[in-house]
């Protein structure tokens, strides 16, 4: 097994400075000695066997259990060495790892057949962790999705505000009182923004008890309970119709077998002149299986689609796509902020849970950032309609809408809502 690991790492890390100490006490250095040094120690033979058999799963698993330690550097530095040390070599496309990927791909439908009951259980696994954990690393509005860095120097809070502004502009809400459905509303930040800034009547749905309770409280505290209501409900049980639909960071939990159901239900919930904006993680290459570590420990039942898989379902749903934007590296920067914030307050996270939990989340945040920075993950923003005349002919309205929203974001209580200059009605 040691020889297999040595061979694999030698091909992965041609540049960089990675040292591995094996269970027998011997050490070997890989790379050309450039960059920050990273020292990985395999404490047990089962860790060695795990890395040889299935590194995609066992690196994170055995780091979590303590069978693997990082003596120098950190997990992000290790993954950087692995993913940038030889960009032309993809370990998952070779030998046994290719077979594992194919098997996982073939059986993905079984793991992603998310019924209403199973979907709720999957959501509770992650999103019903104590809110105190998320307060350690998210922005003040608890946006747990990709931020939008209009400038590289934006703070996390400003970039998350820019994300909400960008999405709101694409929804083209052009008069007060329009109804909006927020599928997967999280802790309510997007819904509250649309109500506060655009006078929308928003219904948010979530399957998380923790998210629902806080979202309801936030609406009450903001004096927006009449404008925004949050339901502990599956989107499949929601009744419409709505003028607008927004879904941010929820589609990743739908599961590939349910894509057609998702888009058909969205089509049924949206009025004929409505607009929908879907914001989801996607992959730039062919459809494949999820990372097995993330699937088990972080997001059970989830799936990251290729654009071809989304398009296939949309085409059968009766909806039309009017705009697609690919956000490149924005999530990598978002995750960098989350990772750095989490590590700065790691002891507080350990007090909430335990050391194993912290190690698992270290790996989750570092691996996710690596996937967006050096691998194949991006974010799709897809705009959908029934009627192609529901949005203006050119994309200029998005910038105008953002300018309008930016001018009014200081009006926290929405006192001037009725006097706002909404974008003009969509027309040709």
C-alpha positions, 0 to 999 in steps of 0.5 A, spaced: 500 500 500 505 504 501 508 503 494 501 505 491 501 511 495 508 513 493 506 512 486 500 516 486 503 522 490 509 522 486 505 523 480 500 528 483 505 533 486 511 535 481 511 542 484 510 544 491 513 542 497 509 536 500 512 531 506 509 525 508 511 521 514 508 513 513 506 509 519 512 505 519 516 512 521 519 513 514 518 520 510 518 522 503 518 529 500 515 530 494 515 536 489 520 541 487 521 544 494 517 551 492 512 554 496 510 553 503 512 546 506 506 541 508 507 535 512 502 530 512 503 524 517 499 518 516 498 515 523 495 508 522 496 503 517 488 503 516 489 510 514 495 508 509 490 503 506 484 508 505 489 513 501 491 507 497 484 505 496 479 511 495 483 518 497 477 522 495 473 519 501 478 517 506 483 523 506 477 527 509 474 521 513 481 519 517 483 526 518 476 527 522 478 521 526 485 523 527 488 517 523 491 523 519 495 529 522 498 535 518 504 537 522 506 543 518 501 547 514 494 546 514 489 542 510 488 548 504 495 548 503 495 540 502 490 540 497 493 546 494 499 542 493 495 536 490 491 540 485 496 544 483 502 540 483 501 537 476 495 540 473 495 535 467 494 529 472 487 527 474 488 521 479 480 520 478 481 518 471 486 513 472 486 505 474 482 503 480 479 510 482 476 511 475 472 504 476 470 507 483 468 514 480 464 510 475 460 505 480 458 511 484 456 515 478 451 508 476 448 508 483 447 516 484 440 515 483 439 511 489 442 516 493 439 522 490 431 519 490 429 525 495 422 524 497 419 529 501 421 525 508 428 524 505 429 531 503 427 533 510 432 529 513 437 531 509 436 538 510 436 537 518 442 533 518 446 540 516 442 546 517 439 544 523 446 544 527 446 550 532 445 557 529 451 559 534 456 555 529 454 559 523 454 565 526 462 563 527 463 564 520 457 567 516 456 574 514 451 578 519 445 576 514 447 569 514 447 568 507 450 561 506 451 561 498 456 564 493 457 571 494 458 576 488 465 580 489 464 586 484 471 588 486 476 583 489 477 587 495 470 587 498 468 584 505 464 578 505 458 582 508 458 587 502 459 581 497 453 578 500 449 584 499 451 585 492 449 578 491 442 579 493 442 586 489 444 582 483 439 577 484 434 582 485 435 586 479 435 579 475 428 578 478 426 584 474 421 586 480 418 592 477 412 594 482 410 594 489 406 588 492 408 583 487 408 576 490 415 572 490 416 565 492 423 563 495 424 556 495 429 554 500 429 561 503 435 559 509 434 564 514 430 569 510 435 574 508 433 574 501 426 574 502 427 580 507 431 584 502 426 583 497 421 586 501 425 591 504 428 594 498 422 592 493 416 592 496 415 585 494 410 580 498 414 574 499 413 567 501 419 563 503 419 555 504 424 551 508 425 544 511 430 546 516 426 548 523 432 552 525 432 556 519 424 557 519 424 559 527 430 564 526 427 567 519 420 568 522 423 572 528 427 576 523 421 578 519 417 580 526 423 584 529 424 588 522 416 589 522 415 585 515 411 580 518 405 582 513 410 582 507 414 576 508 411 569 511 416 563 512 413 556 511 416 550 514 414 546 507 417 542 501 416 546 495 412 540 492 407 542 497 407 549 496 401 553 492 401 559 487 401 562 483 407 567 484 409 573 480 417 571 481 420 565 484 427 565 486 431 559 489 438 560 492 443 554 494 437 550 494 437 546 487 444 542 490 439 538 494 434 536 489 437 530 487 438 528 479 432 524 479 427 530 481 430 535 476 424 534 472 419 535 478 422 541 480 422 545 474 415 542 472 412 545 479 416 551 478 412 552 472 406 551 475 407 556 481 409 561 476 404 566 473 405 566 465 408 573 465 413 571 471 420 570 472 424 565 476 432 566 478 435 559 479 442 560 483 446 553 484 452 550 484 454 547 477 460 543 474 463 545 468 465 538 465 461 532 464 456 529 469 459 525 474 458 523 482 459 527 488 465 527 492 463 521 497 466 525 503 461 531 502 456 526 500 456 522 507 458 528 512 456 534 509 450 534 504 447 527 504 442 526 498 445 532 494 448 533 487 452 538 483 449 538 476 453 539 469 449 544 465 447 539 460 443 535 466 439 542 468 438 544 461 435 537 459 430 538 465 428 545 463 426 543 456 421 538 458 418 543 463 415 548 459 419 553 461 424 557 457 431 560 459 432 567 458 439 568 461 445 564 464 451 567 467 457 563 470 460 566 476 467 564 476 471 564 482 466 568 486 465 561 491 472 560 492 473 567 495 466 566 499 469 559 501 476 563 503 472 568 507 468 562 511 474 558 512 479 563 515 473 565 519 472 558 522 479 557 523 480 564 527 474 561 531 475 554 531 476 553 539 469 556 539 466 551 534 470 545 538 466 548 544 459 547 541 461 540 538 468 536 538 474 535 535 472 531 530 467 535 528 472 541 527 476 537 523 471 534 518 469 542 517 476 544 516 476 539 511 469 541 508 471 548 507 478 547 504 476 542 499 470 546 497 474 552 496 479 547 492 474 545 488 472 552 486 479 554 485 482 549 481 477 544 479 471 544 476 465 547 480 462 554 478 455 557 480 450 558 475 445 563 475 439 561 470 433 566 469 427 562 466 420 564 464 414 562 460 413 568 456 420 571 453 417 578 453 417 577 461 424 581 461 427 586 457 430 585 450 437 587 453 441 585 459 442 593 461 436 593 466 440 588 470 445 594 471 440 599 472 436 595 477 442 594 481 444 602 481 436 603 483 437 598 489 444 600 491 441 607 492 436 605 496 439 600 501 440 605 506 433 605 507 433 600 512 425 600 514 423 601 507 419 608 509 420 610 502 418 604 498 412 607 495 416 612 492 421 608 489 423 608 482 422 601 480 425 599 473 420 600 467 416 594 465 419 589 460 418 591 453 420 590 446 
